[in-house]
Amino acid sequence: MLADVTMKSRLLAAFLLLALVSVLVGAVGLSASGRLAAQAEGLAEEVLPSLRAVGQVQAQFVVMRFHATRAVLSAMKLDPEGVADAHVQRERARKLAEAGLARYASIPKAG
């Protein structure tokens, strides 16, 4: 049966089969790309804002520790102005940390 088919027909059939396989692979690739884009968008909308809020809280805790240490060192030097300034700066950092915690709490959590 294959002996009756011309070389031209065989090549055409092989080319069409290859084209069909290429279209199928492309369709699967596009589908997977769409799913990946949806997952990336979900991460950007749900995970990143919470990471930013947690990062803000963590940074402000570091600032609070710095100013608490600064207050202790100023007290050891008998520098009341340094102590007062350190307490003001620590309080400002505490308020920023609380704002970060509030922002984190307001972010909808998945699951």
Secondary structure, 3 states (H helix, E strand, C coil): CHHHCCHHHHHHHHHHHHHHHHHHHHHHHHHHHHHHHHHHHHHHHHHHHHHHHHHHHHHHHHHHHHHHHHHHHHHHCCCHHHHHHHHHHHHHHHHHHHHHHHHHHHCCCCC
